[in-house]
Amino acid sequence: MPRVTATNRLETPRGYHYTRHPDKIRANKKLKQRVHRWCDQHADIDAIIYVYLFDTLKNDETLSAVEEKALFEGLTENLPAVPFSAADYFKYRQ
């Protein structure tokens, strides 16, 4: 069981250590909630992206980060400001 020190540094029984970043963990959790909330509010756009990704994977292909960004920005261009980036969407989507 890791032992937590006062500096957010976790030490394992074998002497390895790593640093936790609670601020980043909290920020990532809030961003994930924001993405999920947006997906619930815009289920039609989320479904279009899901179908496109499914068809792409079915053909044994993958999308690059640039293609994911273009797909996301193309579908959300007529919406008011989206509170996260395309990379965040593809990282945290359900």
C-alpha positions in Angstrom: 0.0 0.0 0.0 1.5 3.4 -1.0 2.4 5.8 1.8 1.4 9.4 1.3 4.0 12.0 2.5 3.3 15.7 3.2 4.4 16.7 -0.3 1.8 14.6 -2.3 4.6 12.2 -3.0 3.5 8.5 -2.8 6.1 6.0 -1.7 5.5 2.3 -2.4 7.0 -0.5 -0.2 9.7 -1.1 -2.8 11.0 2.4 -2.6 9.5 3.7 -5.8 7.8 7.1 -5.7 5.6 9.3 -7.8 3.9 12.6 -7.3 0.1 13.1 -7.3 -1.3 16.3 -8.7 -4.7 16.8 -7.0 -5.3 20.1 -8.9 -5.0 18.4 -12.2 -7.1 15.4 -11.1 -9.9 17.8 -10.0 -9.7 19.8 -13.3 -9.8 16.6 -15.4 -12.8 15.4 -13.4 -14.6 18.7 -14.0 -13.7 18.6 -17.7 -15.0 15.1 -18.0 -18.3 16.1 -16.4 -18.5 19.0 -18.8 -18.0 16.8 -21.8 -20.6 14.3 -20.6 -23.1 17.1 -20.0 -22.5 18.5 -23.5 -23.0 15.0 -25.0 -26.3 14.7 -23.2 -27.5 18.1 -24.4 -26.3 17.5 -28.0 -27.1 13.8 -28.4 -27.7 14.2 -32.2 -24.2 15.4 -32.9 -22.8 12.8 -30.5 -24.7 10.1 -32.4 -23.4 11.3 -35.8 -19.8 11.2 -34.5 -20.3 7.8 -33.0 -21.7 6.3 -36.2 -18.9 7.8 -38.2 -16.3 6.4 -35.8 -18.0 3.0 -35.9 -18.0 2.9 -39.7 -14.4 3.9 -39.8 -13.4 1.2 -37.3 -15.5 -1.4 -39.1 -13.4 -0.7 -42.2 -10.2 -1.4 -40.2 -9.2 2.3 -40.3 -8.6 4.8 -37.6 -8.8 8.6 -37.5 -5.8 10.7 -36.8 -6.0 13.6 -34.4 -6.3 16.1 -37.3 -9.2 14.1 -38.8 -10.9 13.9 -35.4 -10.5 17.7 -34.9 -11.9 18.4 -38.4 -14.9 16.1 -37.8 -15.7 17.7 -34.5 -15.2 21.3 -35.6 -17.2 20.7 -38.8 -20.2 19.4 -36.8 -20.1 22.0 -34.1 -19.3 25.1 -36.3 -22.9 26.4 -36.1 -23.2 26.0 -32.3 -22.3 28.6 -29.7 -18.9 28.2 -28.2 -18.1 24.7 -27.2 -16.5 24.7 -23.7 -13.7 22.2 -24.6 -11.5 21.1 -27.5 -12.0 18.2 -29.9 -9.1 16.4 -28.2 -10.9 16.6 -24.8 -14.1 15.4 -26.5 -12.5 12.3 -27.9 -10.6 11.6 -24.6 -13.6 11.9 -22.3 -16.6 10.9 -24.4 -18.8 8.1 -23.1 
